[in-house]
Amino acid sequence: MPLPPPLSEEQRREALEKAALARRKRVELKDQLKKGKISLPDLLERTDDAVVGKMRVSAVLESLPGVGRVRARKLMERAEISESRRMRGLGVKQKEHLLGELARR
């Protein structure tokens, strides 16, 4: 595996700050999902956003009220979504399947 390019201290600090900001945004989005301030359809519309697009589907589903790790995995299994899939990588049919399953509960 090749080594990452050498970074100056300033570049390294900026990269760390950028990564920390992205983590905070992901935590905030998951918290908003849990509290019902945003819905899954809202989040699915924002998959072009770098932060939303890089979130794991399993983490998003587990953030929904009433959906835990087991239920999230079962939903993903039925929709044929890999455990490592990120939001940006979801297909149209997978999105429709998830929304349909969650609407029935």
Biopython code that builds the backbone (N, CA, C, O; Angstrom):
import numpy as np
from Bio.PDB.StructureBuilder import StructureBuilder

atoms = [
    (1, "MET", "N", (0.851, -1.177, 0.000)),
    (1, "MET", "CA", (0.000, 0.000, 0.000)),
    (1, "MET", "C", (0.896, 1.239, 0.000)),
    (1, "MET", "O", (1.765, 1.372, 0.861)),
    (2, "PRO", "N", (0.694, 2.134, -0.946)),
    (2, "PRO", "CA", (1.557, 3.320, -1.019)),
    (2, "PRO", "C", (1.303, 4.262, 0.162)),
    (2, "PRO", "O", (0.208, 4.321, 0.723)),
    (3, "LEU", "N", (2.336, 4.974, 0.503)),
    (3, "LEU", "CA", (2.229, 5.945, 1.588)),
    (3, "LEU", "C", (1.468, 7.175, 1.117)),
    (3, "LEU", "O", (1.535, 7.537, -0.058)),
    (4, "PRO", "N", (0.738, 7.824, 2.035)),
    (4, "PRO", "CA", (0.050, 9.055, 1.638)),
    (4, "PRO", "C", (1.073, 10.140, 1.316)),
    (4, "PRO", "O", (2.210, 10.084, 1.784)),
    (5, "PRO", "N", (0.672, 11.115, 0.525)),
    (5, "PRO", "CA", (1.624, 12.180, 0.182)),
    (5, "PRO", "C", (2.031, 12.952, 1.438)),
    (5, "PRO", "O", (1.228, 13.125, 2.354)),
    (6, "PRO", "N", (3.261, 13.405, 1.472)),
    (6, "PRO", "CA", (3.697, 14.167, 2.647)),
    (6, "PRO", "C", (2.932, 15.493, 2.739)),
    (6, "PRO", "O", (2.756, 16.196, 1.744)),
    (7, "LEU", "N", (2.490, 15.811, 3.936)),
    (7, "LEU", "CA", (1.741, 17.048, 4.157)),
    (7, "LEU", "C", (2.513, 17.956, 5.099)),
    (7, "LEU", "O", (3.207, 17.489, 6.003)),
    (8, "SER", "N", (2.387, 19.234, 4.883)),
    (8, "SER", "CA", (2.979, 20.185, 5.815)),
    (8, "SER", "C", (2.124, 20.182, 7.081)),
    (8, "SER", "O", (1.012, 19.653, 7.085)),
    (9, "GLU", "N", (2.634, 20.759, 8.125)),
    (9, "GLU", "CA", (1.872, 20.823, 9.382)),
    (9, "GLU", "C", (0.542, 21.541, 9.180)),
    (9, "GLU", "O", (-0.487, 21.128, 9.716)),
    (10, "GLU", "N", (0.575, 22.607, 8.409)),
    (10, "GLU", "CA", (-0.649, 23.375, 8.134)),
    (10, "GLU", "C", (-1.667, 22.525, 7.371)),
    (10, "GLU", "O", (-2.850, 22.513, 7.711)),
    (11, "GLN", "N", (-1.206, 21.818, 6.347)),
    (11, "GLN", "CA", (-2.109, 20.962, 5.567)),
    (11, "GLN", "C", (-2.691, 19.852, 6.436)),
    (11, "GLN", "O", (-3.877, 19.537, 6.340)),
    (12, "ARG", "N", (-1.860, 19.266, 7.276)),
    (12, "ARG", "CA", (-2.311, 18.198, 8.173)),
    (12, "ARG", "C", (-3.373, 18.731, 9.134)),
    (12, "ARG", "O", (-4.394, 18.079, 9.351)),
    (13, "ARG", "N", (-3.139, 19.904, 9.706)),
    (13, "ARG", "CA", (-4.088, 20.505, 10.639)),
    (13, "ARG", "C", (-5.417, 20.791, 9.943)),
    (13, "ARG", "O", (-6.485, 20.527, 10.495)),
    (14, "GLU", "N", (-5.342, 21.336, 8.720)),
    (14, "GLU", "CA", (-6.568, 21.629, 7.965)),
    (14, "GLU", "C", (-7.343, 20.352, 7.647)),
    (14, "GLU", "O", (-8.572, 20.330, 7.724)),
    (15, "ALA", "N", (-6.622, 19.294, 7.292)),
    (15, "ALA", "CA", (-7.280, 18.016, 6.986)),
    (15, "ALA", "C", (-7.958, 17.449, 8.229)),
    (15, "ALA", "O", (-9.067, 16.920, 8.147)),
    (16, "LEU", "N", (-7.296, 17.559, 9.374)),
    (16, "LEU", "CA", (-7.884, 17.073, 10.627)),
    (16, "LEU", "C", (-9.129, 17.870, 11.000)),
    (16, "LEU", "O", (-10.122, 17.302, 11.454)),
    (17, "GLU", "N", (-9.074, 19.179, 10.811)),
    (17, "GLU", "CA", (-10.239, 20.020, 11.103)),
    (17, "GLU", "C", (-11.404, 19.681, 10.178)),
    (17, "GLU", "O", (-12.556, 19.624, 10.608)),
    (18, "LYS", "N", (-11.092, 19.456, 8.904)),
    (18, "LYS", "CA", (-12.127, 19.108, 7.929)),
    (18, "LYS", "C", (-12.781, 17.770, 8.291)),
    (18, "LYS", "O", (-14.000, 17.626, 8.204)),
    (19, "ALA", "N", (-11.970, 16.802, 8.695)),
    (19, "ALA", "CA", (-12.497, 15.488, 9.085)),
    (19, "ALA", "C", (-13.355, 15.600, 10.342)),
    (19, "ALA", "O", (-14.406, 14.965, 10.436)),
    (20, "ALA", "N", (-12.914, 16.401, 11.302)),
    (20, "ALA", "CA", (-13.683, 16.580, 12.536)),
    (20, "ALA", "C", (-15.020, 17.253, 12.245)),
    (20, "ALA", "O", (-16.040, 16.889, 12.831)),
    (21, "LEU", "N", (-15.021, 18.227, 11.347)),
    (21, "LEU", "CA", (-16.261, 18.907, 10.968)),
    (21, "LEU", "C", (-17.234, 17.926, 10.315)),
    (21, "LEU", "O", (-18.428, 17.945, 10.614)),
    (22, "ALA", "N", (-16.732, 17.080, 9.434)),
    (22, "ALA", "CA", (-17.588, 16.080, 8.768)),
    (22, "ALA", "C", (-18.180, 15.121, 9.796)),
    (22, "ALA", "O", (-19.355, 14.767, 9.702)),
    (23, "ARG", "N", (-17.380, 14.695, 10.775)),
    (23, "ARG", "CA", (-17.896, 13.793, 11.823)),
    (23, "ARG", "C", (-18.986, 14.470, 12.631)),
    (23, "ARG", "O", (-20.005, 13.853, 12.943)),
    (24, "ARG", "N", (-18.781, 15.741, 12.975)),
    (24, "ARG", "CA", (-19.801, 16.476, 13.741)),
    (24, "ARG", "C", (-21.098, 16.593, 12.949)),
    (24, "ARG", "O", (-22.186, 16.450, 13.507)),
    (25, "LYS", "N", (-20.982, 16.854, 11.644)),
    (25, "LYS", "CA", (-22.180, 16.967, 10.805)),
    (25, "LYS", "C", (-22.919, 15.635, 10.732)),
    (25, "LYS", "O", (-24.149, 15.607, 10.777)),
    (26, "ARG", "N", (-22.176, 14.525, 10.620)),
    (26, "ARG", "CA", (-22.825, 13.206, 10.577)),
    (26, "ARG", "C", (-23.549, 12.916, 11.884)),
    (26, "ARG", "O", (-24.670, 12.406, 11.877)),
    (27, "VAL", "N", (-22.918, 13.236, 12.996)),
    (27, "VAL", "CA", (-23.550, 13.025, 14.303)),
    (27, "VAL", "C", (-24.809, 13.876, 14.414)),
    (27, "VAL", "O", (-25.836, 13.408, 14.905)),
    (28, "GLU", "N", (-24.731, 15.119, 13.962)),
    (28, "GLU", "CA", (-25.882, 16.022, 14.012)),
    (28, "GLU", "C", (-27.036, 15.491, 13.154)),
    (28, "GLU", "O", (-28.190, 15.521, 13.582)),
    (29, "LEU", "N", (-26.732, 15.010, 11.960)),
    (29, "LEU", "CA", (-27.770, 14.461, 11.083)),
    (29, "LEU", "C", (-28.426, 13.236, 11.711)),
    (29, "LEU", "O", (-29.648, 13.094, 11.664)),
    (30, "LYS", "N", (-27.621, 12.351, 12.299)),
    (30, "LYS", "CA", (-28.189, 11.155, 12.928)),
    (30, "LYS", "C", (-29.058, 11.538, 14.120)),
    (30, "LYS", "O", (-30.090, 10.913, 14.363)),
    (31, "ASP", "N", (-28.649, 12.552, 14.858)),
    (31, "ASP", "CA", (-29.444, 13.029, 15.991)),
    (31, "ASP", "C", (-30.768, 13.622, 15.508)),
    (31, "ASP", "O", (-31.809, 13.394, 16.123)),
    (32, "GLN", "N", (-30.733, 14.379, 14.412)),
    (32, "GLN", "CA", (-31.964, 14.945, 13.853)),
    (32, "GLN", "C", (-32.904, 13.847, 13.371)),
    (32, "GLN", "O", (-34.120, 13.969, 13.520)),
    (33, "LEU", "N", (-32.364, 12.782, 12.798)),
    (33, "LEU", "CA", (-33.188, 11.641, 12.387)),
    (33, "LEU", "C", (-33.851, 11.002, 13.599)),
    (33, "LEU", "O", (-35.048, 10.712, 13.589)),
    (34, "LYS", "N", (-33.060, 10.789, 14.636)),
    (34, "LYS", "CA", (-33.565, 10.144, 15.847)),
    (34, "LYS", "C", (-34.691, 10.960, 16.481)),
    (34, "LYS", "O", (-35.658, 10.396, 16.992)),
    (35, "LYS", "N", (-34.562, 12.285, 16.445)),
    (35, "LYS", "CA", (-35.565, 13.166, 17.057)),
    (35, "LYS", "C", (-36.721, 13.487, 16.115)),
    (35, "LYS", "O", (-37.678, 14.148, 16.517)),
    (36, "GLY", "N", (-36.643, 13.028, 14.871)),
    (36, "GLY", "CA", (-37.717, 13.256, 13.914)),
    (36, "GLY", "C", (-37.705, 14.634, 13.275)),
    (36, "GLY", "O", (-38.694, 15.038, 12.663)),
    (37, "LYS", "N", (-36.607, 15.361, 13.405)),
    (37, "LYS", "CA", (-36.520, 16.696, 12.805)),
    (37, "LYS", "C", (-36.337, 16.622, 11.290)),
    (37, "LYS", "O", (-36.752, 17.524, 10.563)),
    (38, "ILE", "N", (-35.716, 15.544, 10.825)),
    (38, "ILE", "CA", (-35.630, 15.287, 9.389)),
    (38, "ILE", "C", (-36.055, 13.837, 9.161)),
    (38, "ILE", "O", (-35.988, 13.007, 10.068)),
    (39, "SER", "N", (-36.488, 13.551, 7.951)),
    (39, "SER", "CA", (-36.957, 12.198, 7.647)),
    (39, "SER", "C", (-35.971, 11.505, 6.713)),
    (39, "SER", "O", (-35.082, 12.135, 6.141)),
    (40, "LEU", "N", (-36.146, 10.214, 6.575)),
    (40, "LEU", "CA", (-35.292, 9.462, 5.659)),
    (40, "LEU", "C", (-35.445, 9.952, 4.218)),
    (40, "LEU", "O", (-34.439, 10.094, 3.523)),
    (41, "PRO", "N", (-36.680, 10.219, 3.740)),
    (41, "PRO", "CA", (-36.787, 10.755, 2.371)),
    (41, "PRO", "C", (-36.013, 12.066, 2.185)),
    (41, "PRO", "O", (-35.414, 12.294, 1.134)),
    (42, "ASP", "N", (-36.030, 12.931, 3.218)),
    (42, "ASP", "CA", (-35.263, 14.182, 3.141)),
    (42, "ASP", "C", (-33.774, 13.882, 2.972)),
    (42, "ASP", "O", (-33.086, 14.505, 2.163)),
    (43, "LEU", "N", (-33.299, 12.925, 3.745)),
    (43, "LEU", "CA", (-31.883, 12.582, 3.698)),
    (43, "LEU", "C", (-31.518, 11.932, 2.360)),
    (43, "LEU", "O", (-30.441, 12.180, 1.818)),
    (44, "LEU", "N", (-32.417, 11.103, 1.836)),
    (44, "LEU", "CA", (-32.154, 10.444, 0.553)),
    (44, "LEU", "C", (-32.064, 11.448, -0.592)),
    (44, "LEU", "O", (-31.383, 11.191, -1.585)),
    (45, "GLU", "N", (-32.736, 12.575, -0.467)),
    (45, "GLU", "CA", (-32.659, 13.622, -1.489)),
    (45, "GLU", "C", (-31.324, 14.363, -1.444)),
    (45, "GLU", "O", (-30.940, 15.026, -2.407)),
    (46, "ARG", "N", (-30.625, 14.242, -0.319)),
    (46, "ARG", "CA", (-29.379, 14.990, -0.131)),
    (46, "ARG", "C", (-28.132, 14.126, -0.299)),
    (46, "ARG", "O", (-27.069, 14.485, 0.206)),
    (47, "THR", "N", (-28.239, 13.001, -0.993)),
    (47, "THR", "CA", (-27.079, 12.112, -1.108)),
    (47, "THR", "C", (-25.944, 12.704, -1.942)),
    (47, "THR", "O", (-24.827, 12.187, -1.914)),
    (48, "ASP", "N", (-26.213, 13.775, -2.678)),
    (48, "ASP", "CA", (-25.139, 14.445, -3.419)),
    (48, "ASP", "C", (-24.229, 15.234, -2.483)),
    (48, "ASP", "O", (-23.080, 15.516, -2.823)),
    (49, "ASP", "N", (-24.740, 15.590, -1.309)),
    (49, "ASP", "CA", (-23.942, 16.271, -0.297)),
    (49, "ASP", "C", (-22.837, 15.307, 0.153)),
    (49, "ASP", "O", (-23.110, 14.136, 0.417)),
    (50, "ALA", "N", (-21.615, 15.783, 0.241)),
    (50, "ALA", "CA", (-20.480, 14.923, 0.584)),
    (50, "ALA", "C", (-20.661, 14.240, 1.933)),
    (50, "ALA", "O", (-20.335, 13.062, 2.077)),
    (51, "VAL", "N", (-21.175, 14.964, 2.921)),
    (51, "VAL", "CA", (-21.334, 14.396, 4.260)),
    (51, "VAL", "C", (-22.397, 13.305, 4.251)),
    (51, "VAL", "O", (-22.168, 12.214, 4.775)),
    (52, "VAL", "N", (-23.551, 13.585, 3.665)),
    (52, "VAL", "CA", (-24.642, 12.608, 3.615)),
    (52, "VAL", "C", (-24.240, 11.418, 2.751)),
    (52, "VAL", "O", (-24.485, 10.271, 3.123)),
    (53, "GLY", "N", (-23.635, 11.679, 1.622)),
    (53, "GLY", "CA", (-23.260, 10.617, 0.696)),
    (53, "GLY", "C", (-22.289, 9.613, 1.273)),
    (53, "GLY", "O", (-22.295, 8.447, 0.877)),
    (54, "LYS", "N", (-21.454, 10.044, 2.205)),
    (54, "LYS", "CA", (-20.450, 9.154, 2.785)),
    (54, "LYS", "C", (-20.935, 8.431, 4.038)),
    (54, "LYS", "O", (-20.195, 7.633, 4.613)),
    (55, "MET", "N", (-22.167, 8.698, 4.468)),
    (55, "MET", "CA", (-22.706, 8.011, 5.645)),
    (55, "MET", "C", (-23.067, 6.577, 5.274)),
    (55, "MET", "O", (-23.569, 6.323, 4.179)),
    (56, "ARG", "N", (-22.818, 5.656, 6.169)),
    (56, "ARG", "CA", (-23.207, 4.268, 5.937)),
    (56, "ARG", "C", (-24.720, 4.139, 6.087)),
    (56, "ARG", "O", (-25.317, 4.740, 6.979)),
    (57, "VAL", "N", (-25.326, 3.358, 5.214)),
    (57, "VAL", "CA", (-26.775, 3.149, 5.249)),
    (57, "VAL", "C", (-27.175, 2.538, 6.590)),
    (57, "VAL", "O", (-28.197, 2.919, 7.160)),
    (58, "SER", "N", (-26.386, 1.598, 7.095)),
    (58, "SER", "CA", (-26.714, 0.952, 8.368)),
    (58, "SER", "C", (-26.757, 1.967, 9.506)),
    (58, "SER", "O", (-27.641, 1.894, 10.360)),
    (59, "ALA", "N", (-25.823, 2.908, 9.535)),
    (59, "ALA", "CA", (-25.798, 3.923, 10.591)),
    (59, "ALA", "C", (-27.017, 4.830, 10.502)),
    (59, "ALA", "O", (-27.583, 5.219, 11.524)),
    (60, "VAL", "N", (-27.421, 5.166, 9.283)),
    (60, "VAL", "CA", (-28.598, 6.016, 9.091)),
    (60, "VAL", "C", (-29.848, 5.290, 9.570)),
    (60, "VAL", "O", (-30.656, 5.862, 10.303)),
    (61, "LEU", "N", (-30.013, 4.031, 9.159)),
    (61, "LEU", "CA", (-31.202, 3.272, 9.559)),
    (61, "LEU", "C", (-31.258, 3.083, 11.069)),
    (61, "LEU", "O", (-32.329, 3.186, 11.666)),
    (62, "GLU", "N", (-30.119, 2.808, 11.691)),
    (62, "GLU", "CA", (-30.079, 2.619, 13.139)),
    (62, "GLU", "C", (-30.407, 3.909, 13.881)),
    (62, "GLU", "O", (-30.770, 3.868, 15.057)),
    (63, "SER", "N", (-30.287, 5.040, 13.221)),
    (63, "SER", "CA", (-30.605, 6.326, 13.843)),
    (63, "SER", "C", (-32.097, 6.622, 13.832)),
    (63, "SER", "O", (-32.558, 7.516, 14.542)),
    (64, "LEU", "N", (-32.852, 5.882, 13.035)),
    (64, "LEU", "CA", (-34.298, 6.111, 12.965)),
    (64, "LEU", "C", (-34.970, 5.607, 14.234)),
    (64, "LEU", "O", (-34.561, 4.585, 14.785)),
    (65, "PRO", "N", (-36.000, 6.312, 14.705)),
    (65, "PRO", "CA", (-36.722, 5.846, 15.894)),
    (65, "PRO", "C", (-37.346, 4.474, 15.632)),
    (65, "PRO", "O", (-37.983, 4.262, 14.601)),
    (66, "GLY", "N", (-37.159, 3.559, 16.562)),
    (66, "GLY", "CA", (-37.757, 2.234, 16.455)),
    (66, "GLY", "C", (-36.982, 1.262, 15.591)),
    (66, "GLY", "O", (-37.432, 0.138, 15.370)),
    (67, "VAL", "N", (-35.822, 1.676, 15.097)),
    (67, "VAL", "CA", (-35.000, 0.785, 14.274)),
    (67, "VAL", "C", (-33.658, 0.613, 14.971)),
    (67, "VAL", "O", (-32.912, 1.574, 15.163)),
    (68, "GLY", "N", (-33.368, -0.614, 15.341)),
    (68, "GLY", "CA", (-32.083, -0.918, 15.963)),
    (68, "GLY", "C", (-31.178, -1.632, 14.984)),
    (68, "GLY", "O", (-31.444, -1.676, 13.783)),
    (69, "ARG", "N", (-30.117, -2.183, 15.508)),
    (69, "ARG", "CA", (-29.131, -2.856, 14.664)),
    (69, "ARG", "C", (-29.737, -4.049, 13.918)),
    (69, "ARG", "O", (-29.505, -4.214, 12.720)),
    (70, "VAL", "N", (-30.511, -4.878, 14.625)),
    (70, "VAL", "CA", (-31.091, -6.078, 14.008)),
    (70, "VAL", "C", (-32.089, -5.702, 12.920)),
    (70, "VAL", "O", (-32.033, -6.236, 11.812)),
    (71, "ARG", "N", (-32.987, -4.798, 13.225)),
    (71, "ARG", "CA", (-34.005, -4.392, 12.243)),
    (71, "ARG", "C", (-33.355, -3.728, 11.025)),
    (71, "ARG", "O", (-33.770, -3.958, 9.890)),
    (72, "ALA", "N", (-32.338, -2.908, 11.271)),
    (72, "ALA", "CA", (-31.635, -2.247, 10.166)),
    (72, "ALA", "C", (-30.997, -3.284, 9.246)),
    (72, "ALA", "O", (-31.074, -3.166, 8.023)),
    (73, "ARG", "N", (-30.372, -4.292, 9.834)),
    (73, "ARG", "CA", (-29.733, -5.333, 9.015)),
    (73, "ARG", "C", (-30.765, -6.113, 8.208)),
    (73, "ARG", "O", (-30.530, -6.444, 7.046)),
    (74, "LYS", "N", (-31.913, -6.406, 8.827)),
    (74, "LYS", "CA", (-32.970, -7.135, 8.115)),
    (74, "LYS", "C", (-33.519, -6.304, 6.957)),
    (74, "LYS", "O", (-33.756, -6.827, 5.869)),
    (75, "LEU", "N", (-33.718, -5.007, 7.197)),
    (75, "LEU", "CA", (-34.187, -4.119, 6.128)),
    (75, "LEU", "C", (-33.194, -4.103, 4.968)),
    (75, "LEU", "O", (-33.579, -4.179, 3.801)),
    (76, "MET", "N", (-31.928, -4.005, 5.308)),
    (76, "MET", "CA", (-30.898, -3.954, 4.280)),
    (76, "MET", "C", (-30.816, -5.282, 3.520)),
    (76, "MET", "O", (-30.608, -5.305, 2.307)),
    (77, "GLU", "N", (-30.983, -6.369, 4.247)),
    (77, "GLU", "CA", (-30.947, -7.689, 3.616)),
    (77, "GLU", "C", (-32.077, -7.837, 2.602)),
    (77, "GLU", "O", (-31.858, -8.293, 1.480)),
    (78, "ARG", "N", (-33.295, -7.445, 3.007)),
    (78, "ARG", "CA", (-34.449, -7.565, 2.114)),
    (78, "ARG", "C", (-34.311, -6.657, 0.889)),
    (78, "ARG", "O", (-34.793, -6.990, -0.194)),
    (79, "ALA", "N", (-33.656, -5.519, 1.064)),
    (79, "ALA", "CA", (-33.468, -4.588, -0.057)),
    (79, "ALA", "C", (-32.190, -4.889, -0.842)),
    (79, "ALA", "O", (-31.841, -4.175, -1.782)),
    (80, "GLU", "N", (-31.498, -5.960, -0.439)),
    (80, "GLU", "CA", (-30.244, -6.364, -1.082)),
    (80, "GLU", "C", (-29.208, -5.242, -1.067)),
    (80, "GLU", "O", (-28.607, -4.903, -2.086)),
    (81, "ILE", "N", (-29.021, -4.678, 0.133)),
    (81, "ILE", "CA", (-28.041, -3.613, 0.331)),
    (81, "ILE", "C", (-26.886, -4.179, 1.146)),
    (81, "ILE", "O", (-27.103, -4.743, 2.219)),
    (82, "SER", "N", (-25.692, -4.038, 0.660)),
    (82, "SER", "CA", (-24.497, -4.507, 1.351)),
    (82, "SER", "C", (-24.315, -3.748, 2.666)),
    (82, "SER", "O", (-24.686, -2.580, 2.775)),
    (83, "GLU", "N", (-23.740, -4.427, 3.664)),
    (83, "GLU", "CA", (-23.506, -3.783, 4.962)),
    (83, "GLU", "C", (-22.548, -2.603, 4.855)),
    (83, "GLU", "O", (-22.592, -1.688, 5.677)),
    (84, "SER", "N", (-21.693, -2.622, 3.855)),
    (84, "SER", "CA", (-20.708, -1.545, 3.717)),
    (84, "SER", "C", (-21.193, -0.409, 2.817)),
    (84, "SER", "O", (-20.459, 0.554, 2.594)),
    (85, "ARG", "N", (-22.415, -0.508, 2.299)),
    (85, "ARG", "CA", (-22.944, 0.486, 1.352)),
    (85, "ARG", "C", (-23.087, 1.847, 2.022)),
    (85, "ARG", "O", (-23.505, 1.955, 3.175)),
    (86, "ARG", "N", (-22.736, 2.857, 1.283)),
    (86, "ARG", "CA", (-22.904, 4.233, 1.746)),
    (86, "ARG", "C", (-24.116, 4.835, 1.055)),
    (86, "ARG", "O", (-24.572, 4.321, 0.034)),
    (87, "MET", "N", (-24.633, 5.913, 1.604)),
    (87, "MET", "CA", (-25.869, 6.519, 1.103)),
    (87, "MET", "C", (-25.770, 6.880, -0.378)),
    (87, "MET", "O", (-26.728, 6.681, -1.125)),
    (88, "ARG", "N", (-24.637, 7.403, -0.807)),
    (88, "ARG", "CA", (-24.472, 7.816, -2.197)),
    (88, "ARG", "C", (-24.585, 6.628, -3.148)),
    (88, "ARG", "O", (-24.963, 6.803, -4.306)),
    (89, "GLY", "N", (-24.267, 5.430, -2.683)),
    (89, "GLY", "CA", (-24.256, 4.254, -3.538)),
    (89, "GLY", "C", (-25.578, 3.525, -3.658)),
    (89, "GLY", "O", (-25.654, 2.498, -4.332)),
    (90, "LEU", "N", (-26.626, 4.034, -3.016)),
    (90, "LEU", "CA", (-27.929, 3.367, -3.096)),
    (90, "LEU", "C", (-28.557, 3.551, -4.471)),
    (90, "LEU", "O", (-28.518, 4.639, -5.047)),
    (91, "GLY", "N", (-29.133, 2.478, -4.982)),
    (91, "GLY", "CA", (-29.843, 2.549, -6.254)),
    (91, "GLY", "C", (-31.280, 2.999, -6.042)),
    (91, "GLY", "O", (-31.766, 3.039, -4.912)),
    (92, "VAL", "N", (-31.950, 3.335, -7.123)),
    (92, "VAL", "CA", (-33.332, 3.817, -7.066)),
    (92, "VAL", "C", (-34.241, 2.770, -6.433)),
    (92, "VAL", "O", (-35.049, 3.094, -5.562)),
    (93, "LYS", "N", (-34.113, 1.519, -6.864)),
    (93, "LYS", "CA", (-34.972, 0.457, -6.329)),
    (93, "LYS", "C", (-34.684, 0.200, -4.855)),
    (93, "LYS", "O", (-35.602, -0.091, -4.089)),
    (94, "GLN", "N", (-33.430, 0.303, -4.452)),
    (94, "GLN", "CA", (-33.086, 0.115, -3.042)),
    (94, "GLN", "C", (-33.707, 1.218, -2.192)),
    (94, "GLN", "O", (-34.230, 0.951, -1.110)),
    (95, "LYS", "N", (-33.652, 2.449, -2.677)),
    (95, "LYS", "CA", (-34.265, 3.568, -1.952)),
    (95, "LYS", "C", (-35.765, 3.355, -1.831)),
    (95, "LYS", "O", (-36.337, 3.529, -0.755)),
    (96, "GLU", "N", (-36.406, 2.975, -2.941)),
    (96, "GLU", "CA", (-37.851, 2.746, -2.932)),
    (96, "GLU", "C", (-38.219, 1.628, -1.972)),
    (96, "GLU", "O", (-39.215, 1.729, -1.256)),
    (97, "HIS", "N", (-37.429, 0.565, -1.950)),
    (97, "HIS", "CA", (-37.701, -0.567, -1.065)),
    (97, "HIS", "C", (-37.608, -0.138, 0.395)),
    (97, "HIS", "O", (-38.476, -0.476, 1.200)),
    (98, "LEU", "N", (-36.563, 0.601, 0.737)),
    (98, "LEU", "CA", (-36.404, 1.069, 2.120)),
    (98, "LEU", "C", (-37.573, 1.958, 2.535)),
    (98, "LEU", "O", (-38.141, 1.781, 3.613)),
    (99, "LEU", "N", (-37.926, 2.903, 1.687)),
    (99, "LEU", "CA", (-39.022, 3.816, 2.013)),
    (99, "LEU", "C", (-40.336, 3.059, 2.151)),
    (99, "LEU", "O", (-41.131, 3.357, 3.042)),
    (100, "GLY", "N", (-40.572, 2.083, 1.277)),
    (100, "GLY", "CA", (-41.788, 1.282, 1.351)),
    (100, "GLY", "C", (-41.853, 0.459, 2.627)),
    (100, "GLY", "O", (-42.897, 0.396, 3.277)),
    (101, "GLU", "N", (-40.745, -0.171, 2.986)),
    (101, "GLU", "CA", (-40.690, -0.983, 4.209)),
    (101, "GLU", "C", (-40.922, -0.120, 5.448)),
    (101, "GLU", "O", (-41.654, -0.513, 6.356)),
    (102, "LEU", "N", (-40.306, 1.040, 5.479)),
    (102, "LEU", "CA", (-40.427, 1.899, 6.659)),
    (102, "LEU", "C", (-41.794, 2.564, 6.735)),
    (102, "LEU", "O", (-42.252, 2.904, 7.826)),
    (103, "ALA", "N", (-42.453, 2.756, 5.597)),
    (103, "ALA", "CA", (-43.788, 3.358, 5.592)),
    (103, "ALA", "C", (-44.818, 2.389, 6.166)),
    (103, "ALA", "O", (-45.835, 2.815, 6.713)),
    (104, "ARG", "N", (-44.557, 1.083, 6.042)),
    (104, "ARG", "CA", (-45.500, 0.066, 6.526)),
    (104, "ARG", "C", (-45.476, -0.129, 8.029)),
    (104, "ARG", "O", (-46.392, -0.736, 8.584)),
    (105, "ARG", "N", (-44.475, 0.360, 8.686)),
    (105, "ARG", "CA", (-44.384, 0.089, 10.133)),
    (105, "ARG", "C", (-45.178, 1.027, 10.953)),
    (105, "ARG", "O", (-45.193, 0.915, 12.179)),
]
sb = StructureBuilder()
sb.init_structure("model")
sb.init_model(0)
sb.init_chain("A")
sb.init_seg("    ")
for serial, (resi, resn, name, xyz) in enumerate(atoms, 1):
    if name == "N":
        sb.init_residue(resn, " ", resi, " ")
    sb.init_atom(name, np.array(xyz, "f"), 0.0, 1.0, " ", f" {name:<3s}", serial, name[0])
structure = sb.get_structure()
